[in-house]
């Protein structure tokens, strides 16, 4: 691979690292969106296991890769159980909670498949990234509309906390897509 290919490869890697940064930012900022310690704890218990599984799969740990379907099934059961618990204890915030959890799981999926060379994985990357962006935009507009007459600094900080990860995620995805299109045009990248 020539210098140009390396340059584009580094751009892809930067995009993926930016998505990783957005995951950490989202996990931190979502505390302010949920505004409920109990829901935030459930949110952490839901989002951290898939993120850790994704890291181990990226590192290609034999035990994790071999048993990933079983581990994923267990994680799915835990996630469903925790969402049901949230619905039982705080039904008024279930919709918000589901949106926040969904956006983060989509973001983790987007990051996990961001550097894959498989066509099916590229589609998952695009769809999960798009889904994340749509949900976050919806959350941003919902907060804006519901609090349109609120002029507190907390309200504006909350809007920024929602919008900043979205902008960084879009930049990260754009870096990856533009780099890959450039590499495909030069014949340096072929999907499997």
Secondary structure as GFF3:
##gff-version 3
##sequence-region A 1 192
A	DSSP	alpha_helix	3	34	.	.	.	ID=ss1
A	DSSP	alpha_helix	37	58	.	.	.	ID=ss2
A	DSSP	alpha_helix	62	66	.	.	.	ID=ss3
A	DSSP	alpha_helix	68	89	.	.	.	ID=ss4
A	DSSP	three_ten_helix	91	93	.	.	.	ID=ss5
A	DSSP	alpha_helix	94	112	.	.	.	ID=ss6
A	DSSP	alpha_helix	119	146	.	.	.	ID=ss7
A	DSSP	alpha_helix	153	185	.	.	.	ID=ss8
###
